[in-house]
Amino acid sequence: MLTRKQKRRQWHTDHKDFVFAHFNGTCQTCNIKMNKLTTKWDVHHFHYNYHGRLYDTPALELIENKVITLICRRCHDKEHTAADPDNPQHGENKYPCENCGRLERGIFDRKKGEKLDKLLCRKCFHNQKTKDETQMTLF
């Protein structure tokens, strides 16, 4: 029996290429034509409530019922950084790293949990941590 996370990963592995082909590699928000190998793109979920069986459902059925769509990474980040509280994605906001500007979810939790003085993405946090450990070993 697969866990929920494993089921989600398996569904995306099995259906991501189909979704890309179904929409002819075109972002459904900004209408740019994407290259499957070089452009970053995502399967965007409008909502996750589909009769309690979202990841047991074929992609075509989800597309026809307007549950998922194809979207470029830039538009996907805009969707998930909505400042408007009426936007259903508002609760999933990503915030920019104060070091590199990368958008990432969970950045406030990291600042609070690690008692950081600024908001850092995972990459900058680990780079800073490695740099601090290296400096400690030099002295």
C-alpha positions as CSV (number, residue, x, y, z in Angstrom):
1,M,0.0,0.0,0.0
2,L,1.4,3.4,-1.1
3,T,1.5,6.3,1.3
4,R,-0.3,9.5,0.2
5,K,3.0,11.2,-0.7
6,Q,4.1,8.1,-2.7
7,K,0.8,8.0,-4.5
8,R,1.0,11.7,-5.4
9,R,4.6,11.3,-6.8
10,Q,3.6,8.2,-8.8
11,W,0.6,10.0,-10.3
12,H,2.8,12.9,-11.4
13,T,5.4,10.5,-12.8
14,D,2.7,8.7,-14.8
15,H,0.7,11.7,-16.0
16,K,2.9,14.8,-16.3
17,D,3.9,14.0,-19.9
18,F,0.3,13.5,-20.9
19,V,-0.7,16.8,-19.5
20,F,2.1,18.6,-21.4
21,A,1.1,16.9,-24.6
22,H,-2.6,17.5,-24.1
23,F,-2.0,21.3,-23.9
24,N,0.6,21.2,-26.7
25,G,3.2,22.6,-24.3
26,T,1.5,25.9,-24.0
27,C,1.1,27.7,-20.7
28,Q,-2.6,28.1,-20.1
29,T,-2.0,31.5,-18.3
30,C,0.4,33.5,-20.5
31,N,0.1,31.3,-23.7
32,I,3.8,30.9,-24.2
33,K,5.0,27.8,-26.0
34,M,7.3,25.8,-23.7
35,N,10.1,23.4,-24.5
36,K,9.5,20.2,-22.5
37,L,13.2,19.8,-21.8
38,T,14.5,23.3,-21.2
39,T,11.5,25.3,-19.8
40,K,10.4,24.8,-16.2
41,W,6.7,24.0,-16.1
42,D,4.2,22.5,-13.7
43,V,0.9,20.7,-13.5
44,H,-1.2,23.3,-11.6
45,H,-4.1,22.1,-9.4
46,F,-7.0,24.6,-9.1
47,H,-8.0,22.6,-6.0
48,Y,-7.3,19.2,-4.4
49,N,-10.8,18.1,-3.5
50,Y,-11.9,15.7,-6.2
51,H,-14.3,13.2,-4.7
52,G,-11.5,12.1,-2.3
53,R,-9.6,10.3,-5.0
54,L,-7.6,13.0,-6.8
55,Y,-4.5,10.8,-7.4
56,D,-6.6,7.8,-8.4
57,T,-8.1,9.7,-11.3
58,P,-6.7,9.8,-14.9
59,A,-5.3,13.2,-16.0
60,L,-7.8,13.6,-18.8
61,E,-10.8,13.4,-16.4
62,L,-9.1,16.0,-14.2
63,I,-8.5,18.3,-17.2
64,E,-12.0,18.0,-18.4
65,N,-13.4,18.8,-15.0
66,K,-11.0,21.8,-14.6
67,V,-9.1,20.5,-11.7
68,I,-5.6,20.7,-13.3
69,T,-3.9,22.6,-16.1
70,L,-0.5,23.2,-17.6
71,I,1.3,26.3,-16.5
72,C,4.9,27.7,-16.8
73,R,6.9,28.1,-13.6
74,R,6.8,31.9,-13.7
75,C,3.0,31.9,-13.8
76,H,2.9,29.2,-11.2
77,D,5.0,31.2,-8.8
78,K,2.7,34.2,-9.4
79,E,-0.3,32.1,-8.6
80,H,1.2,31.0,-5.3
81,T,2.4,34.4,-4.3
82,A,-1.0,36.1,-4.5
83,A,-1.2,39.0,-2.1
84,D,-5.0,39.0,-2.5
85,P,-6.7,37.2,0.4
86,D,-9.6,36.3,-1.9
87,N,-7.3,34.2,-4.1
88,P,-7.7,30.5,-3.1
89,Q,-3.9,30.1,-3.3
90,H,-3.3,32.9,-0.8
91,G,-2.6,30.4,2.0
92,E,0.2,28.8,0.1
93,N,2.3,32.0,-0.4
94,K,5.9,31.7,-1.2
95,Y,8.2,34.5,-0.1
96,P,11.5,35.7,-1.6
97,C,14.9,34.9,0.0
98,E,16.6,38.0,1.3
99,N,19.9,36.7,-0.1
100,C,19.2,35.5,-3.6
101,G,15.5,36.5,-4.2
102,R,14.3,32.9,-4.9
103,L,10.7,32.3,-4.0
104,E,10.1,29.5,-1.5
105,R,7.4,28.3,0.8
106,G,8.1,27.7,4.5
107,I,10.7,30.5,4.6
108,F,9.2,32.1,7.7
109,D,9.2,28.8,9.6
110,R,12.9,28.3,8.9
111,K,13.7,31.8,10.2
112,K,11.7,31.2,13.4
113,G,12.9,27.6,13.9
114,E,16.6,28.3,13.2
115,K,16.5,31.8,14.9
116,L,17.8,33.5,11.8
117,D,18.1,37.2,11.4
118,K,16.7,37.2,7.8
119,L,14.6,35.1,5.5
120,L,16.7,32.5,3.6
121,C,15.8,29.8,1.1
122,R,17.0,26.2,1.6
123,K,20.0,26.7,-0.6
124,C,21.2,29.9,1.0
125,F,20.6,28.5,4.5
126,H,22.7,25.4,3.8
127,N,25.4,27.5,2.1
128,Q,25.5,29.8,5.2
129,K,25.5,26.8,7.5
130,T,28.4,25.1,5.6
131,K,30.3,28.4,5.5
132,D,29.9,28.9,9.3
133,E,31.1,25.3,10.0
134,T,34.1,25.8,7.7
135,Q,35.0,29.0,9.5
136,M,34.7,27.3,12.9
137,T,37.2,24.6,11.9
138,L,39.7,27.1,10.7
139,F,40.2,28.6,14.2
